[in-house]
Amino acid sequence: MQPHPPSPQPGAPAPAPAPAAPAPSAQAGPVGHQVTHGPSFAMLRVDIQPGQEVIAEAGAMVARHSHVGMEVKMNAGPGAGLWAKIKAFFIAVIRKVVGGETFFVNHFTAPQPGSVWIAPTMSGAVTYRRLQGETLTLSSGAYLASAGPLDMKMKFGGLKSILAKEGAFFLQLAGHGDLWFTSYGGVTAIPVNGSYIVDNGHLVGFEGNLEFDIKSAGGGMMGLFASGEGLVCEFRGQGTVYIQSRNTATLTDWLMRLLPG
């Protein structure tokens, strides 16, 4: 028979209750989501819990529950200081002038569970990637949304990226969190160990220890202008390259031929 605990003495203070275990961070694990209508016309639904924050490219929101709040911020990364924000602002202005891209992102939060629906501008796939400390570099226009403490930096690609029609800047994401990126058409992940060539208009992004150079598709000047391939990106190293099945530049050229002269 177990002995009873001693009764408290009259006038003695009641014992303090045991402290409650801290609630786990809602942002620690993957965010609930679903991609529908893919791969041709994909749309992303992200389920937001209290304490979670989802960031999406400006103009990508389709709908959201009324209690889901939205705040517009400059795309400077969560831990950016004053100098980093000033630098990001000037780079963003250049991106807007050169590439016609927005340099703002929308931050979504919710005091109770709710959802936001997000869709890319072009018809194509939405690809999910859970980053666990890796760094992934996306070409212009490929970023769609993210969640978690991911560090986003604008990386200048130099003259070679301008020649490749990829824009002067890439978006580099690193850390632990959820990432959704988009493409024109379907996305294929290609493991690279050595050398690999991608048509510049089909590049979505890359990760790992990869470097790339811009070169002619082959055949000298004839190959550059008559093959229809133009310039290509030659990757070297070990990592993964993401390619898309369609080319926006080809679509633009086709539409231009249909316009009256």
N, C-alpha and C positions, 0 to 999 in steps of 0.2 A: 504494500500500500504506500503510495507516494505521499510524503508529508506536505501539508498545506503551507503555502507561503505565509510568512508572518503578517498579521494585520497591521496596517499603518497606525501609528500612535495618534491619538487625538491632537489636532492642531498641526500635525506634520504636513508639509507640502506634498502634494501628489507627485509621484514620479513622472518625469518628463517622457512623453511618447518617443518611441524610437524614430529617428529621422527617416523620411521616405527616400527610397532609392531615386537618384536623379533620372528623369525621363530621357530616353535615348534621343539623340538629335534626329529630327525628321529628314535632314539633308544628308545623313550619313550613307544611306543606301540608294540604290537606283530609284528614279522617279517612275511611277506608274504611267504607262503610255500605250498607245495603239496606233498603228499606221494602217489606214484603210484606202481603198480605191487605187491601190498600186498594182503594177508598177508604173502605169502610164500617167495617171492623174492622182498621185498620192496626196493624202492629207493626214496630218499628225494631230492626235488628241493627247494632251498631257494632263494627267490628274494631279492636282496640286493639293498637298496636305498643309495644315497650319505649320509654319516654320520653314516651309520650302519656298524657293524662289526660282522661277523659270524666266530665262532671257530669250527673246526672239528678235529676229531681224525686223526693223520697222516696216510696216505695211504688210506683214505676213499673217496677221491675225484674221481669222475668218469669223469666229464667234467666241463668246465666253459666258459663263454664268454671271449673273448680275452682281453677285457678292465678290467676284474675283477682281481685285484692284489692279490697275495698270499705271506705271510711272515711266516716263520717257527719260532716258539718261544717255550720255555720250558713251560710246564704246571705248572705254579706257581701261577696263579690267577692274576687279573688285578691290585690289589693294594698291591702286595707283595713287601716288602722292601728287602734290600740286604741280611739280615740274613734269611728271609723267602725263598729267592731264593736259597741261599746256602743249606738250609735244604731240600728244595724241590728237589734240584739236587741230593743229596746223597740218599734220599728216592727213587727218580726215578731210580737211578742206581740199587738199590736193587730190585725194581720192575722188571727191565729189566732182571736181573740175575735170580731171583726166578720165575717170571711169564712169561718171554718172551715178555712183553708188551713194546710198545714204550713209551717214556716219553716226546715226542714232540707233539705239536699240530699246525695246520695250521690256520692262521688268514686271512680271506678274506674281502677285501674292494673294493669299486667301485666308481669312480668319477661320473658315471652316472648309471642309473638303469641297473642291470645285474643279472644273475643267476649263481648258482653253483649247480651241481648235486652231491649227496653224497650217498654212499651205504655201508652197513656193510660188514664185512668179511664173516659171516655165513649167510645162508639162514634163513629168518625169518621176523618178523615184525619190523616196526619203530614206536615208540610211542611218541606222542607229549605231553608235560606237560608245562603249563604256570605257573611259580613259582611267587607267590605274597608274598614273605617274608618267605615262608616255607623252610625247609631243607630236602633234599632228598638224601639218601645214595645209591649208585649203587655198585653192585658187580663187580668183575674184568671183563673188556671187554664190559660192558654194555653201557658205554658212547659213543655217536656218534657225537653230535654237540650241540652248544648252541649259544645264542645271548643275548646281554644286560649285565648289570653289575652284573653278577653272580660271587660269590666267590667260587672258587674250591679249596678244601683242600684234601690232601691224609690222610686218617685216618687209623692208624694201628689197625687191628682187633684182634691182639694177637694170642696166640696158638690155640684158638678155631676156628678161621677162616682158619688157615692152615690145621687143622684136617678136616674141612668141605670142603676142596678142593676149597675154594673160593679165595685163595690167601692171602698173608699176609696183603694186603692193600685194603681198599675201597676208592671210590671217593665220597666225600661229597660236595654237591652243595647247596648254599643258596643265597637268595636275590630275586631280581625282574628281570625276563627275561624269555626267551624261552629255552626249553631244549628238545632235542630229544635223546631217548635212544633205544637200540636195544636188541634183544634176539635171541636165537636159537629156532625157532618156534614162535607160537603166544604168546601174553602177556595177562594175566588176572590180574586185580586189585582186591585184596581181602581185604575188610574192616575187621579189627581185633579189638575186644573189649574183652580182656581177654587173652586166650591162643590159639595159633595156631601153627601147625607143618607143615614144608615145607621140602621136600627132598632137601638136600644141592645142588644138581646139577641143581635144577629147580629154584633157587633163582635169581631174577634179581635185586631187590632193595627193599627199605622200607623207610617209612617216618612216622612222628608222634612221640609219646612218646612210643617207642618200645625198648625193650631189648631182646637179644636172647642168648640162650645157645645151645651147641652142645651135643647131646645125641644119644644113640643107637635107632634104629627104634623100638625096642621092642623084647622081647623074649630072652633076655640075649645074650650069645655068639652065640647061634644058630641063633638068629634073626639078629645079626650083620654080620655074614659071609654067612649064607645060604638063607636069605630072599631076597637077591638082593637089599635091600634098604640101607644097611650100616648105615651111620650117617645122622641125620636130624637136622634141626634148629628149635628149639622151641621158638617162640616169645611170649612175655608177655607185656601187656599194651594196649594202644589204638592208632590206626593208620592204615596205609595201607601197605600191602605187595604185591609186584609185582612178579608174577611167570611166567615161560616160559613153553611151552608145550613139549619141547624136552630137552635132556640132552647131553651136549658135551662130558662128560666122557663116557657115554654109546656108543656114536658114535665112540669114540677113541677105546674103547674095542672091538667093532664089527669089525672095520677096522684092528686091530691088529690080530684078529683071521684069517683074510683072507690073511695075509702076509705069504710068505713061511718061514718055520722055519730055 
